Structure formats: C-alpha cells, structure tokens
Amino acid sequence: MAERSNPVADARLFRNIYVCRNCNTKIRVSNPKLLRPMQIRCRNCGSKALRPKHKELRKLKV
Ligand SMILES: [Zn+2]
C-alpha cells in the first residue's frame, strides 16, 4: 500500500467507495443519496452485495 498521507484525505477518498463482494469491483458513489449499500448495484455483475471500502482500510490499520 501507499504511505498514509492525510487521514482526512483518506477518509474522503474511501468514504464514497464500495467494493462488490461478488466480483471485487470498486464502485465509486458520488451521490450522497445513494450512500446506502442497498441502493447501489455492481455495474459488473449487478449484485447488491457491497461493502464499504473504508472498512478494509480500518482493518489494515489494526
Ligand atoms: Zn460485482
């Protein structure tokens, strides 16, 4: 991984990014109304099984 820069910038970068549990496609969500994972669908496989990208970052941190 790249070196950690600004935590605020990291939060901003990862907050709106989700990862498909099915095919690991990263999905960037710019619309705050769609921030609920239930409303986002993977454009690659159409699955709604998504996880927030920032959880992965938190796991790496520990
Ligand atoms: Zn997918």
N, CA, C, O and the ligand as a Tripos MOL2 file, in Angstrom:
@<TRIPOS>MOLECULE
protein
  249   247    63     0     0
PROTEIN
NO_CHARGES

@<TRIPOS>ATOM
      1 N           0.8290   -1.1990    0.0000 N.3       1 MET1
      2 CA          0.0000    0.0000    0.0000 C.3       1 MET1
      3 C           0.8630    1.2480    0.0000 C.2       1 MET1
      4 O           2.0330    1.2230    0.3830 O.2       1 MET1
      5 N           0.2660    2.3190   -0.4310 N.am      2 ALA2
      6 CA          0.9910    3.5760   -0.4260 C.3       2 ALA2
      7 C           1.0950    4.1070    0.9970 C.2       2 ALA2
      8 O           0.3470    3.6980    1.8850 O.2       2 ALA2
      9 N           2.0030    4.9920    1.1900 N.am      3 GLU3
     10 CA          2.1560    5.5710    2.5210 C.3       3 GLU3
     11 C           0.9430    6.4090    2.8850 C.2       3 GLU3
     12 O           0.3140    7.0550    2.0470 O.2       3 GLU3
     13 N           0.6510    6.3660    4.1590 N.am      4 ARG4
     14 CA         -0.5040    7.1480    4.6090 C.3       4 ARG4
     15 C          -0.1640    8.6320    4.5410 C.2       4 ARG4
     16 O           0.8840    9.0690    5.0170 O.2       4 ARG4
     17 N          -1.0520    9.3790    3.9520 N.am      5 SER5
     18 CA         -0.8310   10.8210    3.8680 C.3       5 SER5
     19 C          -1.6710   11.5210    4.9210 C.2       5 SER5
     20 O          -1.3690   11.4700    6.1140 O.2       5 SER5
     21 N          -2.7000   12.1580    4.4740 N.am      6 ASN6
     22 CA         -3.5800   12.8900    5.3780 C.3       6 ASN6
     23 C          -4.8050   12.0390    5.7360 C.2       6 ASN6
     24 O          -5.5320   11.6050    4.8420 O.2       6 ASN6
     25 N          -5.0400   11.7990    7.0120 N.am      7 PRO7
     26 CA         -6.1960   10.9760    7.4040 C.3       7 PRO7
     27 C          -7.5090   11.5470    6.8940 C.2       7 PRO7
     28 O          -8.4300   10.8070    6.5480 O.2       7 PRO7
     29 N          -7.5830   12.8440    6.8520 N.am      8 VAL8
     30 CA         -8.8060   13.4660    6.3540 C.3       8 VAL8
     31 C          -8.9730   13.1680    4.8690 C.2       8 VAL8
     32 O         -10.0760   12.8810    4.4040 O.2       8 VAL8
     33 N          -7.8880   13.2390    4.1450 N.am      9 ALA9
     34 CA         -7.9400   12.9360    2.7260 C.3       9 ALA9
     35 C          -8.2690   11.4620    2.5140 C.2       9 ALA9
     36 O          -9.0060   11.1160    1.5910 O.2       9 ALA9
     37 N          -7.7270   10.5990    3.3590 N.am     10 ASP10
     38 CA         -8.0270    9.1800    3.2520 C.3      10 ASP10
     39 C          -9.5050    8.9220    3.4560 C.2      10 ASP10
     40 O         -10.1240    8.1690    2.7040 O.2      10 ASP10
     41 N         -10.0670    9.5500    4.4760 N.am     11 ALA11
     42 CA        -11.4890    9.3690    4.7480 C.3      11 ALA11
     43 C         -12.3170    9.8250    3.5640 C.2      11 ALA11
     44 O         -13.3200    9.2070    3.2050 O.2      11 ALA11
     45 N         -11.8800   10.9090    2.9700 N.am     12 ARG12
     46 CA        -12.6280   11.4330    1.8330 C.3      12 ARG12
     47 C         -12.4990   10.5000    0.6390 C.2      12 ARG12
     48 O         -13.4420   10.3230   -0.1330 O.2      12 ARG12
     49 N         -11.3380    9.9150    0.5020 N.am     13 LEU13
     50 CA        -11.1130    9.0490   -0.6460 C.3      13 LEU13
     51 C         -11.8950    7.7460   -0.5250 C.2      13 LEU13
     52 O         -12.4060    7.2230   -1.5150 O.2      13 LEU13
     53 N         -11.9830    7.2250    0.7060 N.am     14 PHE14
     54 CA        -12.5560    5.8950    0.8550 C.3      14 PHE14
     55 C         -14.0320    5.9360    1.2080 C.2      14 PHE14
     56 O         -14.7220    4.9230    1.0960 O.2      14 PHE14
     57 N         -14.5170    7.0720    1.6240 N.am     15 ARG15
     58 CA        -15.8820    7.1160    2.1310 C.3      15 ARG15
     59 C         -16.8930    6.7370    1.0610 C.2      15 ARG15
     60 O         -17.8660    6.0340    1.3330 O.2      15 ARG15
     61 N         -16.6570    7.2030   -0.1400 N.am     16 ASN16
     62 CA        -17.6660    7.0090   -1.1800 C.3      16 ASN16
     63 C         -17.3460    5.8320   -2.0970 C.2      16 ASN16
     64 O         -17.8790    5.7280   -3.2010 O.2      16 ASN16
     65 N         -16.4820    4.9610   -1.6320 N.am     17 ILE17
     66 CA        -16.1060    3.8390   -2.4800 C.3      17 ILE17
     67 C         -16.5810    2.5310   -1.8610 C.2      17 ILE17
     68 O         -16.3180    2.2480   -0.6920 O.2      17 ILE17
     69 N         -17.2690    1.7560   -2.6490 N.am     18 TYR18
     70 CA        -17.7200    0.4490   -2.2000 C.3      18 TYR18
     71 C         -17.0950   -0.6270   -3.0680 C.2      18 TYR18
     72 O         -16.7080   -0.3900   -4.2130 O.2      18 TYR18
     73 N         -17.0070   -1.8220   -2.4870 N.am     19 VAL19
     74 CA        -16.4210   -2.9300   -3.2090 C.3      19 VAL19
     75 C         -17.4340   -4.0730   -3.2770 C.2      19 VAL19
     76 O         -18.0240   -4.4490   -2.2650 O.2      19 VAL19
     77 N         -17.6250   -4.6090   -4.4520 N.am     20 CYS20
     78 CA        -18.5510   -5.7130   -4.6460 C.3      20 CYS20
     79 C         -18.0050   -6.9760   -3.9750 C.2      20 CYS20
     80 O         -16.8510   -7.3510   -4.1840 O.2      20 CYS20
     81 N         -18.8430   -7.6230   -3.1730 N.am     21 ARG21
     82 CA        -18.4090   -8.8520   -2.5110 C.3      21 ARG21
     83 C         -18.3360  -10.0100   -3.4920 C.2      21 ARG21
     84 O         -17.6880  -11.0250   -3.2370 O.2      21 ARG21
     85 N         -18.9950   -9.8410   -4.5910 N.am     22 ASN22
     86 CA        -19.0860  -10.9330   -5.5460 C.3      22 ASN22
     87 C         -17.9010  -10.9520   -6.4990 C.2      22 ASN22
     88 O         -17.3120  -12.0060   -6.7380 O.2      22 ASN22
     89 N         -17.5520   -9.8000   -7.0420 N.am     23 CYS23
     90 CA        -16.5030   -9.7540   -8.0550 C.3      23 CYS23
     91 C         -15.4260   -8.7260   -7.7200 C.2      23 CYS23
     92 O         -14.5260   -8.4840   -8.5240 O.2      23 CYS23
     93 N         -15.5160   -8.1160   -6.5270 N.am     24 ASN24
     94 CA        -14.4780   -7.1960   -6.0540 C.3      24 ASN24
     95 C         -14.3020   -5.9680   -6.9380 C.2      24 ASN24
     96 O         -13.2240   -5.3780   -7.0010 O.2      24 ASN24
     97 N         -15.3640   -5.6020   -7.6080 N.am     25 THR25
     98 CA        -15.2920   -4.3810   -8.4000 C.3      25 THR25
     99 C         -15.4770   -3.1660   -7.5030 C.2      25 THR25
    100 O         -16.3960   -3.1200   -6.6850 O.2      25 THR25
    101 N         -14.6110   -2.1970   -7.6600 N.am     26 LYS26
    102 CA        -14.7510   -0.9660   -6.8940 C.3      26 LYS26
    103 C         -15.8150   -0.0790   -7.5370 C.2      26 LYS26
    104 O         -15.8380    0.1210   -8.7510 O.2      26 LYS26
    105 N         -16.6840    0.4380   -6.6930 N.am     27 ILE27
    106 CA        -17.7570    1.2900   -7.1900 C.3      27 ILE27
    107 C         -17.7040    2.6140   -6.4530 C.2      27 ILE27
    108 O         -17.8550    2.6660   -5.2330 O.2      27 ILE27
    109 N         -17.4910    3.6690   -7.1940 N.am     28 ARG28
    110 CA        -17.4250    4.9940   -6.5850 C.3      28 ARG28
    111 C         -18.8110    5.6370   -6.6050 C.2      28 ARG28
    112 O         -19.4590    5.7190   -7.6490 O.2      28 ARG28
    113 N         -19.2440    6.0830   -5.4470 N.am     29 VAL29
    114 CA        -20.5690    6.6890   -5.3370 C.3      29 VAL29
    115 C         -20.4040    8.1510   -4.9770 C.2      29 VAL29
    116 O         -19.9100    8.4920   -3.9020 O.2      29 VAL29
    117 N         -20.8180    8.9970   -5.8780 N.am     30 SER30
    118 CA        -20.6490   10.4290   -5.6460 C.3      30 SER30
    119 C         -21.9150   11.0580   -5.0890 C.2      30 SER30
    120 O         -21.8640   12.1220   -4.4730 O.2      30 SER30
    121 N         -23.0500   10.4040   -5.3030 N.am     31 ASN31
    122 CA        -24.3170   10.9590   -4.8330 C.3      31 ASN31
    123 C         -24.5900   10.5220   -3.3950 C.2      31 ASN31
    124 O         -24.7290    9.3270   -3.1380 O.2      31 ASN31
    125 N         -24.6690   11.4630   -2.4530 N.am     32 PRO32
    126 CA        -24.8940   11.1070   -1.0510 C.3      32 PRO32
    127 C         -26.2020   10.3700   -0.8440 C.2      32 PRO32
    128 O         -26.3360    9.6190    0.1220 O.2      32 PRO32
    129 N         -27.1610   10.5640   -1.7200 N.am     33 LYS33
    130 CA        -28.4350    9.8670   -1.5740 C.3      33 LYS33
    131 C         -28.2890    8.3740   -1.8040 C.2      33 LYS33
    132 O         -29.1240    7.5810   -1.3690 O.2      33 LYS33
    133 N         -27.2250    8.0010   -2.4890 N.am     34 LEU34
    134 CA        -27.0400    6.5880   -2.8230 C.3      34 LEU34
    135 C         -26.0070    5.9330   -1.9190 C.2      34 LEU34
    136 O         -25.5100    4.8490   -2.2240 O.2      34 LEU34
    137 N         -25.6870    6.5770   -0.8260 N.am     35 LEU35
    138 CA        -24.6250    6.0390    0.0230 C.3      35 LEU35
    139 C         -25.0420    4.7620    0.7230 C.2      35 LEU35
    140 O         -24.1900    4.0010    1.1820 O.2      35 LEU35
    141 N         -26.3320    4.5160    0.8130 N.am     36 ARG36
    142 CA        -26.7640    3.2380    1.3860 C.3      36 ARG36
    143 C         -26.4030    2.0990    0.4370 C.2      36 ARG36
    144 O         -26.7540    2.1360   -0.7430 O.2      36 ARG36
    145 N         -25.7040    1.0890    0.9470 N.am     37 PRO37
    146 CA        -25.2920   -0.0320    0.0930 C.3      37 PRO37
    147 C         -26.4780   -0.7160   -0.5810 C.2      37 PRO37
    148 O         -26.3360   -1.2710   -1.6710 O.2      37 PRO37
    149 N         -27.6280   -0.6800    0.0520 N.am     38 MET38
    150 CA        -28.7910   -1.3610   -0.5100 C.3      38 MET38
    151 C         -29.2140   -0.7390   -1.8310 C.2      38 MET38
    152 O         -29.8530   -1.3920   -2.6560 O.2      38 MET38
    153 N         -28.8580    0.5140   -2.0260 N.am     39 GLN39
    154 CA        -29.3230    1.2050   -3.2210 C.3      39 GLN39
    155 C         -28.2780    1.1980   -4.3350 C.2      39 GLN39
    156 O         -28.5040    1.7430   -5.4150 O.2      39 GLN39
    157 N         -27.1700    0.5940   -4.0670 N.am     40 ILE40
    158 CA        -26.1100    0.5760   -5.0680 C.3      40 ILE40
    159 C         -26.0120   -0.8250   -5.6680 C.2      40 ILE40
    160 O         -26.0580   -1.8230   -4.9480 O.2      40 ILE40
    161 N         -25.8820   -0.8880   -6.9560 N.am     41 ARG41
    162 CA        -25.6820   -2.1790   -7.6010 C.3      41 ARG41
    163 C         -24.3700   -2.1910   -8.3680 C.2      41 ARG41
    164 O         -23.9620   -1.2030   -8.9780 O.2      41 ARG41
    165 N         -23.7360   -3.3360   -8.3110 N.am     42 CYS42
    166 CA        -22.4930   -3.5010   -9.0490 C.3      42 CYS42
    167 C         -22.7760   -3.4290  -10.5390 C.2      42 CYS42
    168 O         -23.6750   -4.1040  -11.0410 O.2      42 CYS42
    169 N         -22.0130   -2.6150  -11.2400 N.am     43 ARG43
    170 CA        -22.2690   -2.4740  -12.6740 C.3      43 ARG43
    171 C         -21.6610   -3.6310  -13.4550 C.2      43 ARG43
    172 O         -21.9380   -3.8080  -14.6410 O.2      43 ARG43
    173 N         -20.8440   -4.4010  -12.7870 N.am     44 ASN44
    174 CA        -20.1980   -5.5150  -13.4720 C.3      44 ASN44
    175 C         -21.0610   -6.7680  -13.4200 C.2      44 ASN44
    176 O         -21.2750   -7.4220  -14.4400 O.2      44 ASN44
    177 N         -21.5630   -7.1050  -12.2160 N.am     45 CYS45
    178 CA        -22.3280   -8.3450  -12.0680 C.3      45 CYS45
    179 C         -23.7470   -8.0620  -11.5940 C.2      45 CYS45
    180 O         -24.5550   -8.9880  -11.5280 O.2      45 CYS45
    181 N         -24.0790   -6.8170  -11.2620 N.am     46 GLY46
    182 CA        -25.4370   -6.4820  -10.8710 C.3      46 GLY46
    183 C         -25.7740   -6.8690   -9.4530 C.2      46 GLY46
    184 O         -26.9310   -6.7530   -9.0470 O.2      46 GLY46
    185 N         -24.7990   -7.3260   -8.6810 N.am     47 SER47
    186 CA        -25.0660   -7.7370   -7.3110 C.3      47 SER47
    187 C         -25.2160   -6.5320   -6.3950 C.2      47 SER47
    188 O         -24.6170   -5.4800   -6.6200 O.2      47 SER47
    189 N         -26.0250   -6.7070   -5.3600 N.am     48 LYS48
    190 CA        -26.1610   -5.6380   -4.3640 C.3      48 LYS48
    191 C         -25.3040   -5.9190   -3.1390 C.2      48 LYS48
    192 O         -25.3330   -5.1620   -2.1680 O.2      48 LYS48
    193 N         -24.5550   -6.9860   -3.1820 N.am     49 ALA49
    194 CA        -23.7160   -7.3490   -2.0350 C.3      49 ALA49
    195 C         -22.4420   -6.5210   -2.0780 C.2      49 ALA49
    196 O         -21.4300   -6.9320   -2.6460 O.2      49 ALA49
    197 N         -22.5150   -5.3520   -1.4680 N.am     50 LEU50
    198 CA        -21.3620   -4.4640   -1.4840 C.3      50 LEU50
    199 C         -20.9040   -4.1850   -0.0590 C.2      50 LEU50
    200 O         -21.6840   -4.2400    0.8920 O.2      50 LEU50
    201 N         -19.6360   -3.8890    0.0560 N.am     51 ARG51
    202 CA        -19.1260   -3.4740    1.3590 C.3      51 ARG51
    203 C         -18.3890   -2.1540    1.1840 C.2      51 ARG51
    204 O         -17.8450   -1.8760    0.1150 O.2      51 ARG51
    205 N         -18.3710   -1.3380    2.2410 N.am     52 PRO52
    206 CA        -17.6490   -0.0670    2.1580 C.3      52 PRO52
    207 C         -16.1460   -0.3160    2.0780 C.2      52 PRO52
    208 O         -15.6110   -1.2050    2.7410 O.2      52 PRO52
    209 N         -15.4950    0.4690    1.2730 N.am     53 LYS53
    210 CA        -14.0610    0.3210    1.1100 C.3      53 LYS53
    211 C         -13.3210    0.7210    2.3900 C.2      53 LYS53
    212 O         -12.2550    0.1780    2.6780 O.2      53 LYS53
    213 N         -13.8660    1.6490    3.1470 N.am     54 HIS54
    214 CA        -13.1320    2.1820    4.2970 C.3      54 HIS54
    215 C         -13.0160    1.1570    5.4210 C.2      54 HIS54
    216 O         -12.1540    1.2850    6.2900 O.2      54 HIS54
    217 N         -13.8890    0.1290    5.4090 N.am     55 LYS55
    218 CA        -13.7450   -0.9050    6.4260 C.3      55 LYS55
    219 C         -12.4520   -1.6880    6.2320 C.2      55 LYS55
    220 O         -11.8020   -2.1110    7.1880 O.2      55 LYS55
    221 N         -12.1080   -1.8640    4.9790 N.am     56 GLU56
    222 CA        -10.8750   -2.5620    4.6910 C.3      56 GLU56
    223 C          -9.6830   -1.7510    5.1920 C.2      56 GLU56
    224 O          -8.7140   -2.3010    5.7140 O.2      56 GLU56
    225 N          -9.7730   -0.4610    5.0270 N.am     57 LEU57
    226 CA         -8.6990    0.4220    5.4750 C.3      57 LEU57
    227 C          -8.5540    0.3260    6.9990 C.2      57 LEU57
    228 O          -7.4460    0.3020    7.5340 O.2      57 LEU57
    229 N          -9.7000    0.2730    7.6780 N.am     58 ARG58
    230 CA         -9.6550    0.1960    9.1390 C.3      58 ARG58
    231 C          -9.0350   -1.1200    9.5860 C.2      58 ARG58
    232 O          -8.2980   -1.1710   10.5700 O.2      58 ARG58
    233 N          -9.3410   -2.1740    8.8550 N.am     59 LYS59
    234 CA         -8.7960   -3.4750    9.2190 C.3      59 LYS59
    235 C          -7.2790   -3.4830    9.0700 C.2      59 LYS59
    236 O          -6.5660   -4.0510    9.8980 O.2      59 LYS59
    237 N          -6.8020   -2.8550    8.0190 N.am     60 LEU60
    238 CA         -5.3750   -2.7950    7.7880 C.3      60 LEU60
    239 C          -4.6780   -1.9740    8.8600 C.2      60 LEU60
    240 O          -3.5220   -2.2170    9.2040 O.2      60 LEU60
    241 N          -5.3970   -1.0140    9.3680 N.am     61 LYS61
    242 CA         -4.8270   -0.1130   10.3530 C.3      61 LYS61
    243 C          -4.5140   -0.8590   11.6400 C.2      61 LYS61
    244 O          -3.4890   -0.6190   12.2790 O.2      61 LYS61
    245 N          -5.4220   -1.7780   12.0170 N.am     62 VAL62
    246 CA         -5.2300   -2.5340   13.2650 C.3      62 VAL62
    247 C          -4.1860   -3.5970   13.0010 C.2      62 VAL62
    248 O          -3.8480   -4.3670   13.9000 O.2      62 VAL62
    249 ZN        -19.9190   -7.3390   -8.8070 Zn       63 ZN63
@<TRIPOS>BOND
     1     1     2 1
     2     2     3 1
     3     3     4 2
     4     3     5 am
     5     5     6 1
     6     6     7 1
     7     7     8 2
     8     7     9 am
     9     9    10 1
    10    10    11 1
    11    11    12 2
    12    11    13 am
    13    13    14 1
    14    14    15 1
    15    15    16 2
    16    15    17 am
    17    17    18 1
    18    18    19 1
    19    19    20 2
    20    19    21 am
    21    21    22 1
    22    22    23 1
    23    23    24 2
    24    23    25 am
    25    25    26 1
    26    26    27 1
    27    27    28 2
    28    27    29 am
    29    29    30 1
    30    30    31 1
    31    31    32 2
    32    31    33 am
    33    33    34 1
    34    34    35 1
    35    35    36 2
    36    35    37 am
    37    37    38 1
    38    38    39 1
    39    39    40 2
    40    39    41 am
    41    41    42 1
    42    42    43 1
    43    43    44 2
    44    43    45 am
    45    45    46 1
    46    46    47 1
    47    47    48 2
    48    47    49 am
    49    49    50 1
    50    50    51 1
    51    51    52 2
    52    51    53 am
    53    53    54 1
    54    54    55 1
    55    55    56 2
    56    55    57 am
    57    57    58 1
    58    58    59 1
    59    59    60 2
    60    59    61 am
    61    61    62 1
    62    62    63 1
    63    63    64 2
    64    63    65 am
    65    65    66 1
    66    66    67 1
    67    67    68 2
    68    67    69 am
    69    69    70 1
    70    70    71 1
    71    71    72 2
    72    71    73 am
    73    73    74 1
    74    74    75 1
    75    75    76 2
    76    75    77 am
    77    77    78 1
    78    78    79 1
    79    79    80 2
    80    79    81 am
    81    81    82 1
    82    82    83 1
    83    83    84 2
    84    83    85 am
    85    85    86 1
    86    86    87 1
    87    87    88 2
    88    87    89 am
    89    89    90 1
    90    90    91 1
    91    91    92 2
    92    91    93 am
    93    93    94 1
    94    94    95 1
    95    95    96 2
    96    95    97 am
    97    97    98 1
    98    98    99 1
    99    99   100 2
   100    99   101 am
   101   101   102 1
   102   102   103 1
   103   103   104 2
   104   103   105 am
   105   105   106 1
   106   106   107 1
   107   107   108 2
   108   107   109 am
   109   109   110 1
   110   110   111 1
   111   111   112 2
   112   111   113 am
   113   113   114 1
   114   114   115 1
   115   115   116 2
   116   115   117 am
   117   117   118 1
   118   118   119 1
   119   119   120 2
   120   119   121 am
   121   121   122 1
   122   122   123 1
   123   123   124 2
   124   123   125 am
   125   125   126 1
   126   126   127 1
   127   127   128 2
   128   127   129 am
   129   129   130 1
   130   130   131 1
   131   131   132 2
   132   131   133 am
   133   133   134 1
   134   134   135 1
   135   135   136 2
   136   135   137 am
   137   137   138 1
   138   138   139 1
   139   139   140 2
   140   139   141 am
   141   141   142 1
   142   142   143 1
   143   143   144 2
   144   143   145 am
   145   145   146 1
   146   146   147 1
   147   147   148 2
   148   147   149 am
   149   149   150 1
   150   150   151 1
   151   151   152 2
   152   151   153 am
   153   153   154 1
   154   154   155 1
   155   155   156 2
   156   155   157 am
   157   157   158 1
   158   158   159 1
   159   159   160 2
   160   159   161 am
   161   161   162 1
   162   162   163 1
   163   163   164 2
   164   163   165 am
   165   165   166 1
   166   166   167 1
   167   167   168 2
   168   167   169 am
   169   169   170 1
   170   170   171 1
   171   171   172 2
   172   171   173 am
   173   173   174 1
   174   174   175 1
   175   175   176 2
   176   175   177 am
   177   177   178 1
   178   178   179 1
   179   179   180 2
   180   179   181 am
   181   181   182 1
   182   182   183 1
   183   183   184 2
   184   183   185 am
   185   185   186 1
   186   186   187 1
   187   187   188 2
   188   187   189 am
   189   189   190 1
   190   190   191 1
   191   191   192 2
   192   191   193 am
   193   193   194 1
   194   194   195 1
   195   195   196 2
   196   195   197 am
   197   197   198 1
   198   198   199 1
   199   199   200 2
   200   199   201 am
   201   201   202 1
   202   202   203 1
   203   203   204 2
   204   203   205 am
   205   205   206 1
   206   206   207 1
   207   207   208 2
   208   207   209 am
   209   209   210 1
   210   210   211 1
   211   211   212 2
   212   211   213 am
   213   213   214 1
   214   214   215 1
   215   215   216 2
   216   215   217 am
   217   217   218 1
   218   218   219 1
   219   219   220 2
   220   219   221 am
   221   221   222 1
   222   222   223 1
   223   223   224 2
   224   223   225 am
   225   225   226 1
   226   226   227 1
   227   227   228 2
   228   227   229 am
   229   229   230 1
   230   230   231 1
   231   231   232 2
   232   231   233 am
   233   233   234 1
   234   234   235 1
   235   235   236 2
   236   235   237 am
   237   237   238 1
   238   238   239 1
   239   239   240 2
   240   239   241 am
   241   241   242 1
   242   242   243 1
   243   243   244 2
   244   243   245 am
   245   245   246 1
   246   246   247 1
   247   247   248 2
@<TRIPOS>SUBSTRUCTURE
     1 MET1         2 RESIDUE 1 A MET
     2 ALA2         6 RESIDUE 1 A ALA
     3 GLU3        10 RESIDUE 1 A GLU
     4 ARG4        14 RESIDUE 1 A ARG
     5 SER5        18 RESIDUE 1 A SER
     6 ASN6        22 RESIDUE 1 A ASN
     7 PRO7        26 RESIDUE 1 A PRO
     8 VAL8        30 RESIDUE 1 A VAL
     9 ALA9        34 RESIDUE 1 A ALA
    10 ASP10       38 RESIDUE 1 A ASP
    11 ALA11       42 RESIDUE 1 A ALA
    12 ARG12       46 RESIDUE 1 A ARG
    13 LEU13       50 RESIDUE 1 A LEU
    14 PHE14       54 RESIDUE 1 A PHE
    15 ARG15       58 RESIDUE 1 A ARG
    16 ASN16       62 RESIDUE 1 A ASN
    17 ILE17       66 RESIDUE 1 A ILE
    18 TYR18       70 RESIDUE 1 A TYR
    19 VAL19       74 RESIDUE 1 A VAL
    20 CYS20       78 RESIDUE 1 A CYS
    21 ARG21       82 RESIDUE 1 A ARG
    22 ASN22       86 RESIDUE 1 A ASN
    23 CYS23       90 RESIDUE 1 A CYS
    24 ASN24       94 RESIDUE 1 A ASN
    25 THR25       98 RESIDUE 1 A THR
    26 LYS26      102 RESIDUE 1 A LYS
    27 ILE27      106 RESIDUE 1 A ILE
    28 ARG28      110 RESIDUE 1 A ARG
    29 VAL29      114 RESIDUE 1 A VAL
    30 SER30      118 RESIDUE 1 A SER
    31 ASN31      122 RESIDUE 1 A ASN
    32 PRO32      126 RESIDUE 1 A PRO
    33 LYS33      130 RESIDUE 1 A LYS
    34 LEU34      134 RESIDUE 1 A LEU
    35 LEU35      138 RESIDUE 1 A LEU
    36 ARG36      142 RESIDUE 1 A ARG
    37 PRO37      146 RESIDUE 1 A PRO
    38 MET38      150 RESIDUE 1 A MET
    39 GLN39      154 RESIDUE 1 A GLN
    40 ILE40      158 RESIDUE 1 A ILE
    41 ARG41      162 RESIDUE 1 A ARG
    42 CYS42      166 RESIDUE 1 A CYS
    43 ARG43      170 RESIDUE 1 A ARG
    44 ASN44      174 RESIDUE 1 A ASN
    45 CYS45      178 RESIDUE 1 A CYS
    46 GLY46      182 RESIDUE 1 A GLY
    47 SER47      186 RESIDUE 1 A SER
    48 LYS48      190 RESIDUE 1 A LYS
    49 ALA49      194 RESIDUE 1 A ALA
    50 LEU50      198 RESIDUE 1 A LEU
    51 ARG51      202 RESIDUE 1 A ARG
    52 PRO52      206 RESIDUE 1 A PRO
    53 LYS53      210 RESIDUE 1 A LYS
    54 HIS54      214 RESIDUE 1 A HIS
    55 LYS55      218 RESIDUE 1 A LYS
    56 GLU56      222 RESIDUE 1 A GLU
    57 LEU57      226 RESIDUE 1 A LEU
    58 ARG58      230 RESIDUE 1 A ARG
    59 LYS59      234 RESIDUE 1 A LYS
    60 LEU60      238 RESIDUE 1 A LEU
    61 LYS61      242 RESIDUE 1 A LYS
    62 VAL62      246 RESIDUE 1 A VAL
    63 ZN63       249 GROUP 0 **** ****
